[in-house]
Amino acid sequence: MLSHSLDHGVLVITIHEDPGIGGRAALLMKISDLVRAYRPAPVVVLLDEPAARGAVVSVVLRVHRLCSRLGTLLSVVTHSAPVRRALEAKADTTGTRLVVHARADTAVAAAFAAAA
């Protein structure tokens, strides 16, 4: 369902598939555990094409709220313009801004620069 790596001190979490409504809680828990374990590293969540669906968007928005509370920068990468727009429109604006990118290399470079 997901994998993770470190790239220049940035935690990159790749979601490979949509877990559906039933798997949303498990996905949220796995990502939350990774965010806490690698804290204070900035986080980039990469949505593979099959994962760019409603259940994953909901999880990413919840992870954004968690990262805001922890003071951790969160960026999201998706090639889907409708998903990028949905994330930007629904993101919580009271905490750390959710940054949404179309390319992973740009997201990692920006997160690395922001953390430096």
N, C-alpha and C positions, 0 to 999 in steps of 0.2 A: 504494500500500500504506500509506503514512504521509505525514503533513504535520507541520509544526512552526511555532510562532510564539512571540513573547515577549509576555507579558501581565503588566504591572507588575513586570518583572524576573524573571518566572518562565518557564522554558522549558516550553511546553506541546506535547507530542508526541501527535498523534492517530493511532491505528492504525485504518485504515478497514476492513480485511478480514483474515481469517485466512490467513496464508501457507501453512498446512499444514506438515507435518513437513519437507518438502523446502526450504521457504523460511525456516525458522526461523533458520538461521545468518546468512543475509543480513539479516534483520530485526534480529537482535541486533547485528550489526556496524553497521548504520545508526544505531540508537539509541545505541549506545556511542560512536560518533563524535560525535553531537550532544551527548551528555552531557559529553564531554571538551572539545568546542569551546566550550560555553557555561558551563563551570565557572567560578566557584563557584555559578552560579544554581541555585536549587532546581528540581526537575523534577516536572512533573505529566504522567502518561501517561493519556490518555483513550482508552478502548476503545469504539469504535462497536459497536453491537449485533452486526453480522456478524463482528466480530473477537473477541468474547468466547468463545473456544474454548480447548481444551487446549494447542495449540501456542503461542498467544499468552501464556497463563498461564505456561508454562515460560519464555518469553523475558522476561517481566516479572520473574519471580523471579531470573533471572540478572542482569538490569539492577539489581535491588535489591542483589544482592551487590556489583556493581561500584560502585554509589553508596555503599554502606557503606564500602568500601575507600577511596573518594575523600573521604569525609566530606560527601557531598551528600545533602540531603533529597530523598526520592522519595515521591510520592503517586500513587495510581492511582484513576481514576474509572471505574466501570462501573455500569450500571443493573441488572445481573444479580446478584441476591442470592446465588445459588449460586457465582458466580465470586468475589464479594467474600469469601465464607466460605472458599473454596479458597485464595485468596491469603493471607488472614490465617492460616489453618492451616498452610500450607507455607512461610511466610516465614522467613528466617533471623533468629533472635533474638539472635545474638551481636553484631550491629553496629547501625547506625541502624535504628530501627523503621520498618517499612513502614506507611504510613498509607493506608487505603482508604476512598474516599468514594463516595456515590451521585450527587453533583452536582458539576459542573465548577466552578461559581462558588465553592462552598464550599472546594473543594480549592485553587484559586488564591489565594483570600483567606487561607486558613490558611498556605499556603506563603510568601506574601508577608509575613505577620505574623511567621512564625518566622524569616525571613531578616533582618528589620529590626533 
